[in-house]
Amino acid sequence: MNEEQKRIQDPAWKIWGPYMSYRQWGTVREDYSPNGDAWNSTTHDMARSKAWRWGEEGIAGISDEQGVLNFAWSFWNKHDAILKERFFGLTNEEGNHGEDVKELYYHLDSSPTHSYMKMLYKYPIAAFPYDNLVEVNKNRSRNEPEFELYDTGIFNDDNYFDIIVEYAKASPTDILIKITVNNLSNNDASINIIPTVWYANNWSWFHNSYKPNITCISKNTLLLENENFGKYYLHVKEAAQVLFCENETNNRRLYNSSNDSNYAKDGINDYIIHGTKNTVNHEEGTKAGINYDVTIPAQGTVSYCLRLNQNKVNKVFDDFDGIFSLRQKETDEYYEELQQGIKNEDEKLIQRQAFAGMLWSKQVYHYNVEVWLNGDEKMPPPPPERKLGRNSGWRHINNNYVISMPDKWEYPWYATWDLAFHCINFAVIDSDFAKDQLLHFTHDWYMHPNGQLPAYEWDFSNVNPPVHAWATWRVYLMDEKIKGKPDVEFLKAVYHKLLLNFTWWVNRKDRENNNIFEGGFLGLDNIGVFDRNAVLPHGVELEQSDATSWMAMYALNMMRIALELCKFDLVYQDMASKFFEHFLNIADAMENLNGDGKGLWDYQDEFYYDRLHSKDGIDISVTLRLRSIVGIIPLFAVEVIDEESLQHAPKFIERMNWLFKNKPQLAALVSRWEEPNNTQHLLSLLRGHRMKKILERVLDTNEFLSPHGVRSISKFHLNNPYRIALDGNNFTVTYLPGESDSGIFGGNSNWRGPVWLPINFLVIESLRSFHSYYGDDFKIECPTGSGNFLTIKEIAYFLSDKIVSLFTKDENSNRAFLNDTSTMQRDPNFNDHILFHEYFNGDNGKGLGASHQTGWTGIVAKIIHLKNELDK
């Protein structure tokens, strides 16, 4: 066991980490407007002056696990009108494809315990083009590409700083900090480098709240005192000017009212930028910045070292370099062992940066809905409209925990179905963290009393695909493989709460009680021909192939977990039977929808589609022949059960035999239970023929198969748009390989053609299950029409390789996700730094959407592992 593996077992090593948000402004939590206009309630311009209620933001920052004490970096290139204290980006209204960070930064490395971390930020030497970015993007249409920071020419002639931030822990509460600033230009350049430490404002909201303090006890040491948190010291190796202010709102600037302090939150900004002497305190405060004002020679470098710990000692930097080198070496050893089976060095680099992005994207997420709705003691009461507005039905939510975020700038809030995919990745490097995340969301301060899991802070009541059970089962198996023993208590704890969630789905999302489910967008946003969240006229119901298939998958997941728990307690046999029957009933309904002899499988196209159906006033039964990922999701409802698993559940076997004898029509639809392949049984919505027909489309380059994975809508619709008239309105969907031209659901949401990695991962996972049953004798043409036939396992490898090729260098040393940014393709300062975009162009693989969305796209780390396993 290497040193990092030992540390993973000690929770103390995770007390400190990169738990700070990259954007607190524009979030629902900080929105106290009457109309729920979060993007305009708090803005980037306000951020430097406003003390946040529910979290903190900063560049390359760290904090304790409660977000009490925070450390981050600020910079000034002598040209900007403000300090660079936070990453800049566009609001949902300003961007032509929704909210969008307009900075270049990269998460380069992190050990699972954050004992070593490394991040790179590229800061322009010339004035940052804030206004240009806003104006150009705001005036572009949905059909035009986004105008990125790189497009402004600000990085031409290497006219920027490469800023490398690194952290290494000597112990759980002893953090070594190093910054290296490289001037890549051919001219000398000046910069202010301002390491900043502050306390979260926990005193402005309630009467008699304790206020902490920061003072300078020597030219090289700050004392950070908090009676509720303990003392810390910030040691600086190179002494410089220390500036203090309070982490309190500048009410005068924002609201034209009086300030609680003469030294408001933006005091350091005003002192450095404008030279206003009376905005900083030189003795104490709750926020302190150390002002390194330096000129760096052309192509030169400066570096500074700091240490944050609980010790007031001399010679704190004597062992600094040794500890840093040791932690780097230990992190290398950890990943060398983890990546032993990976032959391709480029894949190792990509995987390590994917893990780094996941680890850097942890965040202290604090949100007490009851307090948010009612307001704070010392603050004006919120407008009455919010009492019945957003999230008013979720008063039990009381979150204050380190949670994996999809993207700490574009999505600095959890999304529960995203989190399931995060946990698959985390289980590779820190299975305890993965289990903790899954378990935590079933607790009473997250899960609704009615059994619903919260979706995301913009609307906790929205409905996401029910993948929590799937992730729980996968993480359980991965954890057992790593540790050599099963964590049965974890499995039981999550399972019991998921029983409530499954019941919620059955009671709330099967309105006609016919085992056909609804759910609206179900995380697929613009996938539909019309707003799938909307109530349709004349009692028309949208019978969803994806919702119903997700529920079939959910039932199989719950059945499989119950069979596992039968090994330890036979009481779970009834649960296994219950969910097997649920699965069969759902499969039956998909075949014979509403008893009309028609199902969601379309015999004409041999594909699954949604259907419109009504029993209220009009006779309507319409198949929506839009070929999308909705018709592929039935693949995911597959489980292979071996005989050994059944030996622990004799009553379950009896129940199954009864079903086959008394309800043969159910078993005949989907189950190969009575057709054992050696010692295995297949449970799936698809028999061999239907699976082949779906895969024919999936593997067809004129339909779903792109050069870099499975598209979300078939390319067939490029020349054959799908059209439908409903209630006097005409709707059309065409294949769009890149950005969406529709704002049906969110400005930056697009499932109309691009490649999304989590769905591809589930396709690959399902193929592995099918292969474990069918073996090597079952072959399918791949690609369709090629005359080349592959086993299902080989097809899984084929798709895995296409996904990984989004990031790996091709024969010309180009990476597909960079596409037409030719300079970045060939510039050694860029081309080995990986961005994990939200989704990818369905024709050329160009990265689109959120640029640091490891919450979705970090799953490539697991796909790289799978690819190499499949290659054996």
N, C-alpha and C positions, 0 to 999 in steps of 0.2 A: 504494500500500500504506500503510494507516494505521499508527500507532505500535504499537498492540497486535498487529497482524498481524506486524510485524517482531519483536516480543518473543517471539511464539509459536515462532519458529524457533530461539530460543536456550534450550537446556535449563536454563541457569543461573537463569533467571527462575522456575523451578519448584522451586528448592532449598527455599524456604519456602512453606508453604501451610496450609490448614485441616485438617491431617493427623491431628488428634487425635480419638479416639473420644468419643462422648457417653456411652458406657456400657462400662466394662470389667468391672464386677461382673456376676455371673450369666452369664458366658461360659464356653464349654467350656475355653478356654485356661487360665483361672484356677482351674479345678475340679481339685482333687487328692483328691476323696472316693473311697471304694472303690466306690460304686454309681453313679457318674456323675451325681449330683444337682447339676447345675451351678447351678440357681437358688437352692439353699439352701446350697451350699458357700461362695459369697461373695455377700453381700447389700448392699443400699443402706446399711443401718446400719453394716456393716463397712467400707464403701468409704473413709470419711474417715480410717480408722486403718490401712489395709492398703496396703503398698507392692506395686504390681503387678509381676508377672514379665514379662508379654508385651505391655504397652501402657500408655497413659495416657489419662485421661478429663478433661474439663473443659467449661466453658460458653464458647462462642464462641472456642475456643482455636486457636492456631497452633503449629506445630512445624517443625523441619527434616525433610527427607525420610527420615531414619533414626530420628526420634522421640527424639533424644538430649536436646535442649533444648526445653522446653515453656513456653508462655505461655497463661494463660487468666484468667477472671474469677470472683471470689467476691463474694457480697453478703450483707448481714444487715439485715433490716427492723426490728430491735430486738424482735421478737416471737417469731421461730422459735427452736426449741431447738438448732438447728445452723446453721452457715453454709450458704448456698446455693452449694455448690462444684460441684454436678453436677445434671443434670436428674433429677427423680424420676419413677418409674413403677412399675407393678405387675408382679409376676412372672407366669409362666404359670399358676400355681395361684391367685393372688389375683384375677386378672381374670376376669370372667364370659365373656369371649371371648379369653382368653389374655393374654400380656404386652402392656403398653400404657403408653406415656409419658403422664404427666399434667402437662404443662406447655404453655404457649403461646409458641412462638418461630417466627420466620420468616426464611428466607434471602432477602434482598431483592435482592442484587446481587453479581456477581463477574465480573471479566474472566477469560479463559481462563488467564492466567498468574498470577492472584491479585495482579496489580499494584494492584488496588483491590477491596475486599470490604466488604459491609455486611450486618449481621444485626440483628434486633430480638428482644428478649426482654421479655415482660410479667411483671413480678414483683409479686405482691400486697403491699400495705402492711400488711394484717392478717396474722396468723399463718397460714402455709401449712397447708392442711387435710390433712396427711399421713394421720392416723388415719381421718378421715372418708372419704377416697377409698378406702382399703383396706377399711374395714368395709362400706361400701355396695356396692361392686363385688363383694366376696367373697360377699355374701349375695344377690346377684341371680342369676337363672337364665340359661341360654343364650337363653331366649326374650325376655329383657328387654334394653333398650338399655344400653350402657355409661354409667356415671356419670362425667361429665367434669369437669375442673377448673372450667369455666365454669358447670356446673350447681350448684356449691356456693354460688353467689352472691358469691364472693370478689371479683369484678370489678364488683359493683354500685356505682353512683354514681361510676364511674371511680376507684375506690379502689385504684389500682395505679401502679407506675412503668413507663413506657416506656423501656427501656434500649436504646440504639442503639450498637452496636460497629462501628467502621470501621477498616480497615487500608489503607495505601497504601505502595508500595515506591518509595524513591528510587533503589535499585539492587537487584540480586538478594539481597543480604544486608544491606540497610538498610531496616528496616520502621518506618513511622510508624504510631502507634496512637492512636486517639481514642475516647473514650466520652462519650456524651451521655445524661444521666439526666433524664427529664421526670417531674415529679410531676403527674399528671393530676387529682388530687383537689382538693377545695375546702378542704383543711386542710394546714397545714404537716406535713411528714413527714421523719423522720430515717432515714438509711441509712448503712451502712458499705459503701464501694466499695473492693474489694481486688484490684487487679491482682496476679497471682501468677506467678512464674517459678520453674521447678525443672528439675532434671536427672532423667531416667529412672534408676531404680535399676538400675544394671548392675554393682554391686559386692557385693551381698549374697549372690550365688549361687555365686561361685567364689572359691577361695583366691587371695590376692595380686592381687585386682582393684583397679584404680585408682579412687579416689573423687574426683570433682571438687569445686569449692567456689564459693560465692557470698559476696562481701564488699561492704561499703559503703566506697567510696573518697572519697565526698563526700556532702553532704546530698542531692544531686540525681543521683547516679550509683552504680549497682551494677556491680561487676566479676564476670563469670561466667567462671571458668577451668576448662578441661578440656584436658589435654595431648593427648588423642586427637582433639580437636574444634576446638581453637583458642579464642581469647579473644573474648568478646562483652561489650558494655556495654549496660545498660538505663538510659537517661536519663529522668528525670521532670521535667516542666516545673514542676509544683507539688510542692514537697517535703512529705513527711509521715512519720509514724512507720513505720520499717522493722522487720519482724518476721521472724526466721529460725527454721527448724527443719530436721530431716532428712527426706528422703523415705524413711523407714524405718518398718516396721510397729510399731505400738504393741502388742507382744506381751502386755503386762500387761493391757490392756483386753480384747483378743480371746481370749487363750489362757491368761491367768493365769500367765505366765512372764516371765522377765527381759527387759528391753529392751536393745538394742545401743547406744542413745543416750538421754540424758536429754530429748532434744527430738525426739520422734517425729513422724510425719507429721501427726497431728491437733493438734499443739501450737498452731498459729495459731488454729484453731477454739476450743480450750479457753481460750486467752488472751482472745480477744474476747468469747466467749459467757459464760464463767464467771469471767473475771478472774484465772485461775491464772497467777501471775507466773513460775513455774519451768518452764513448758512451752515457752517460746521463748528463743532466744538473740538478743541484740541486736548480735552482731558478725559471725557467719558461719553458713553451713549449706548444704545442697543444695536448699533450698526457701526462697523469700523472698516475703513479701507486703507491699505498701505500703498502709497503712491510712488511707484517707480517710474520716473520720467527719464527716458533714455533715448539716445540716438544710436541706431544700429547701422554699422557700415554696410555698404553694398555687398550683398551676398554674405553678410555676417550673421552672427548668432549671439544672443544673450540668454542666460538662464538664471532662475532664482529658486531657492529652496526654502521650504517652510515645514513646520512640524506641529501638528495639533494633538495634544495629549493631556493627561491629567497629572503630569509631573512638573514641578518647579525645580528643574535641575540645571546644572551647568554642562557644557560640552555636549549639548543635545545633537550636534551635527557630526560628532566624531565617527559614529557608526552609520551615518546616513547612506553613503555610497555602498557600503557593504550590504546593508539590509535591502536596498533597492535592487542590487544585482542578484541577491539571493532569491527575492520574490519573483523576479523576472525568470530566473533559471527554473524555479519550482513550477511556475506557470507553463513554461515550455515543456517541462517533463510531464506535467499533467496532460497536455494536449498531445504530446508524442505518444503516450500510452493509449489515449482515447482514439487516436487516428491510426493505429497500427495497421488496420486492414485497408486503408486508403492508399492507393498507389500513386495517384496523380497529385503532384505538389500544389498545383493551382486549386484543385478541389479542397485541399487542406486549408489553404489561405482563405478561400471563400467560406468554408464551414466555420473556421475560427472567428472570422468577422461577423458571421451570422449569430453565433453564440454571444459574441461581444455586444452586438446590437440588442439582443434579448436581455442580457444582464444589465446593460446601461439603461434599459427602458423600464426598470422597476421604479415605482413612485409611491411616496406616502400619499394615500388618497383619503382625504378627510371630508366628510359630508354628513351632517346630522339634519335630516329633512325636517324634523319637528322644529328644531331651532331656526332653521333657514326660513320656514314658513311663518313662524311667529315673531321672529326678530330677536335682537339682543337687548339686554337691560339698558345699556348706555346709548343705544342708537335709536333713531326714529323708527317707528313701526313700519314694516313693509306695507306696500299698497294692498288694499283689501282684495283686489283681483287675484292675487297669487294664492289666496286661500282655496280657490277652486281651480287653479291653473295647473301648470306643469308639476307633475309628481305629487300632487296633493293627496293622492290615494296611497302614498308610500311613506307615511309618517313613521313607520317603524324603522326605516333605514337609518343606521347610525354607523357609518364606516370611518375607521381611522386605522389604516393598516398599510403595510407595504404590499402593493399589488402590481402584477405585470401589466403594463400598458401596451396598447397596440402601437402607439407612436407618441412620444411625450410632447410633441408640438401639435401635430394635426389631430391627434386623438388622446389628449391627456386625461382620459377617463376610461375605466374598464368597459369592455363589451363582453358579455358572458360567453357567447359562442366563440368569439375570438380567443378567449382565455383557454378554452378547451384545447385548441391547437398549440397555444403557447406551452401548455403543460406537457404535451407530447415531446416537444423540444427540450424543455427543462428536465424531463425525466432522464434524458441521456446524460446530463451533467450534474443534476442535483435533484434526485427523485424525492427527497424530503420536501423541498420547496414546492415541487409539482403537486404532491399529495396535499400539502397544506393549503395551496390555492384552491384546489377542487373542493376540499372539505369546508373551507372558510365560507364559500358562497352558499352552502346549505345551512349556515347558521341563521338564527332568528333575526339578526340585525342586517341580513341581506335578503334571504328568501322571504317572500310575502307569506303571511299567515294562511292564505288560500292555496299556497303551493307553487305559485309562479316564481321563477327566477328573474331577477332584475335584468333588463336588457342593457341600457346605458343611460347616462344622466340626462340626456336630452329628452328621453321618454322611457322611464323604467318599465312602463306598461307595454312597450312594443314587444313583438314576439320574434324570437330568434330560433333557428333550428335546434331541436333538443339533442345536443351532442354531448351533454355532460356525462351520461352513463357510458357512452363509447370511450370518452377520454379517461374516465375513472378505471374502466376495465383495462385499457391499454397501459396506463401508468402503473396499475397494480402488477401487471405481468412484467413490465420493464424493471420495476423496483425489485420484484422477486428475483429476476435474473441477476441483477447487480449485487444484491445482498445475500442471495442464497436461501432466503426464507420469505414466506408470504406475510404481508401485513394485513391480516384478516380483520383486525379492529378498524383499520381505515376503510376497508371495503364495506364492512357492515354499517359503519357510521354514515357514509355517503348514500348507501343503498336505501336505508330507512327513510332518509329525507327525499330521495328520488321517487319513492312510492307516492309521496304527496304530489310531487311535480307531475308524474305521469297521470295521476288522477285529475289534476288541474287541466291537463291537455284534453283528456277524454270528456270532461264536463264542460269545458269552455270552447273548445275548437272543433267540436263535432256537433254542430247545432242541430242537425237533423237526426242525430243518433244512428247514423248508418255506417260508421267506421270509415268515412271519407272526411278528411280533415282540411281545415282552412288555417290561415295564419298570416295572410297578407304577403308583404314582401319577403318575409322570412329570411332577412339578411341579404337577399339577392337584389334589393333596391330596384333598379330600372329594368329588370329582366322581363317585365310583363308588357303587354300591348297597351294596357291602361293601368291606372293606379290600383294595385292589388289590395291596398289598405282601405280603399273607399267602399262605402255601402252602395251596392248596385241597385238600380230602380226595379220596380215591379217584383220585388222578392227574389230576384235572380241571385243565385249563389255561385261563387267560383269554387269548383271542386278541384283541389290542387293535387297534382301528381307529386310535387315535391313534398308538401306537408304530409301527405298520406305515406309516402315512402320513408320520410324521416321517422314517422311514428312506427312503421314496420321495423325499421332499424332499431329504434328505441326499445320496442318490445323484445327483439332478439337480444339486445344488449342486456336488458334486465333479466331475461331468461338465463342467459349465459352466466351472469353474476350469481344468480340464485343457485344454479347447478354447482358452481364453485363453492358457495357457502354450505351446500349440502355435505361437503366433505367434513365439515366441522360441526354441523347442526342440521339434523334431518327436518327440522321444522320448515326449512326453506323449500322443501319439495312442492308444497302447495303454491308457493310464489312462482316457481319454475313452470308449473302447469298453467297457472293463471296467465303468464305472459306468452306462453306458447299458444294458448287459445286466442289471446289478443292478436297475435301475429297472423294466425290462420283466418280470423274474421276480417282483418284488414285486407289480407290478400284476396279473400272472397269478394269483398266490396270493390276492390280495384278491378275485379274481373266482371262484376255484375252490378254496376253502379245504380243505386236507387231501384233495383229490381227490374230495370227496363231492358235487361239483356245486353246492355252496352257498358263497357268499362272504360278505364283510362288508357288501356292498350288499344291503339288504333290498328286494326287489321289491314287497312289500306296502305298506310305508310310503314307499318310494323315498327312503331315507336310509341312512347308514352307522351300524352299531352294532357294539359288541363282541360276542363270542360265547364261550360256554363249550363246551369240547370235551374229550373223554377217550378214550384208547385203552387205559386201564388198568383192567380189571375191570368197568367199567360202560359202558353205551351212553348217552352223553349228548351232545346237540348242541342248545344253547339260545341263541337270539338274545336279547340283553339290550336290549329295546326302550325304553331310557332315552334320550330326546332331549336330548343335551348337546353341548357344544363338541367332544366326541370325534368326533361325526359331521360336523363342519364342517372339521376339520383336513385331510381329504383335499384341500380346496381349495388348500392351501398347496404341494402338490407340483405346481408348474407352472413351465415354462420355455419361453421363446420364443427360438428360435435363428434368426439371419439368415444368409443365404447367405455374406456376407463372412466370418463367423466360421469357416465350413466350408472356405473356400479354403485355409486353413493346415493342414488335416488331411485330406489325400487318402486315407490309409489308413483313417481313421475312416469316411469315406464308403463305401469299399469294404466295410468290415465291416458297416455298416448295410445296405447292399444285399444282402449275403449273408444277413443275418438276415431281411430281408423275404421273400427268396426261399425260404429253408429253414424259417423259423419264422413263417409268416404269422399264426398264431393269436395270437402275442405282439403283433405290431405292430397287429393289428386291434383289440386290446383298448383301447389307450390312445393310440396315437400317430397324429397327423395328419402324419406325416413325408412321406407321399406325396401330401398335399393342400396344396401350398404356397399361401399367401395372399400374392401378390406375391413377395417375396423372404424370407418368414418361414415357420418351421415351429413348430408347437405340440406340446409334450410335456406331458401332464397325465394325472392319474388320471381326469379327468372329460372326457367329450365334452359337447357342448352340452346335451343333454337332462338329464344328471345334474347339471350345473352349475346349470341352471335350477331343477331340483327342490330342490336344496339352498338356493339363493337364495330360492325361494318361502317356505321356512320361516324363513330368516334375516331376511327383510324382512316377516314377518308379525307384527303387533303383538300377536297372541294367542299367539305362540310366542317367537321370539328377539329381535325388534326392540323395544327399549325407547325411551323418549323421548330417551335419551342414549347409544345404542350397542347393541351385540349382547350379549345376556345369555349366561351360561355354561350355563344349563339352560332349556329351553323352558317358557314360562308355561302350556303345555298341561297340565303335571303339577300345576298348582295344584289343579285339580278332578279330575285323573286321576292320582293318585299311582302311581308304578311300584312293583310288588310282585313279589317272587320268594321261593320257599322253597328252601333249599339245605341238605342234610344235617341236616334237622330244625330249622333256624333260618329265621325269617321276616325278610325285609329290605324296607324301604320307603324310597323317595325321593320327596319332593314339591318343588315349586318354592318357594324361599325368596328373596325379593328382597333381603333384608338379611343379617343375621348368621346363621351356621349353627347348627342345633340338634344338630349331630353333632360328636363329637370323634375321628372315625376317624383323622384325621391332623392333630395339632396343635390347640391350643386356639383359635387365631385364624385358622384356615384355612377359607376358604369358597369353593367353586366351585359352589354349589347355586342359582344364580340371578343374583347380582350381575354388573355389568359390570367386566371386567378390560381395561385399555388395551392391553397388548402383544398379546393375541390379536386385538383389534379392529384393531390396526395391521397384523398379518399378513393379516387379511381384506382390508383396503384395498390392501395391497401386491399381493396375489394378483389382485384385481380389475383393478388397473392392468396387470398382465401379460396377463390375458385380453383386455382392451380393445385392447392393442397388436396382438393377432392378429385379433380379430373386427371391430374398427373400430366405426363409428357405426351400421351397419346392424343390428347385433344388439341388440335391446332386450328389457327385462324389466319386468314390472309392479312398480312401487315407489311406496308400500308395497303389499304383496300385497292384492288386492281393491279397490284404489283406482281402477282404471281408468286410472291414469297410467303410461305406459311411458317408461322412461329407458334411455339407453345405459349400458354397464357403467362407463364413465368417470364419467357423471353419478351413478351409484349410489355409486361410490367417494367422490365429493364429498359426496353426501347423508350417508353414514356418517361422514365426517370432520367435517362440520358438527355432527352430533349429539354426537360426542365432545367437540369444542371447547365446545359449549354447556353442558357440565358446569361450566365455569369462567367463561364470559362472562356479563355482566349481561343479564338479559332486559328486557322492556318495562317492568317494575316495578323495575328496578335490583337485582334479586335474583340471586344466583349459586346454581345448583342444588346444588353440593356442600355449601353451608351449610344448605340445606333449612329445618328448623324453628327454627334459632337466629336468631330474628327480630331480636334486638338487634344481633347481629353483622352481619346483612344490611344494616342501616341506619346502623351506627356508623362514622363516617369513620376511626376509629382501628383498624377491623378490616376493612372490606369491600373494601379494595384490596390486602389481604395474602392471598396464595393458599396454601392447604394442598394438598399432593398426596397424597391418601389412597391406600391400597393397592388398594381396589376401591370400587364405587359401587352404591347401591341400585338394583335393576333396575326399580323402578317410578317413583322420584322423583329419582334421581341423588345422594342424600345420600352424602357421603364417609364411608367405613367402614374399619376395620382400621388399620394403621399410618398415622399422619397426615403423615409426611414421607418417603413412599416414592417419592421421585423415581427410584429405581432401576427401578421399574415404570412409574410414572405420568408421570415426566418425559418419556416418549416423546411426550406431547402437544406438546412443542416441535417435534418433527419432523412431527407430524400437521398442525400449523398451517402449516408450510412446504408440505406436500403439498396441503393444502386450497387454498392460494392458487395453487399451480401448476395444480391441476385446474380452477381457476376461469378460467384463461386461455383 
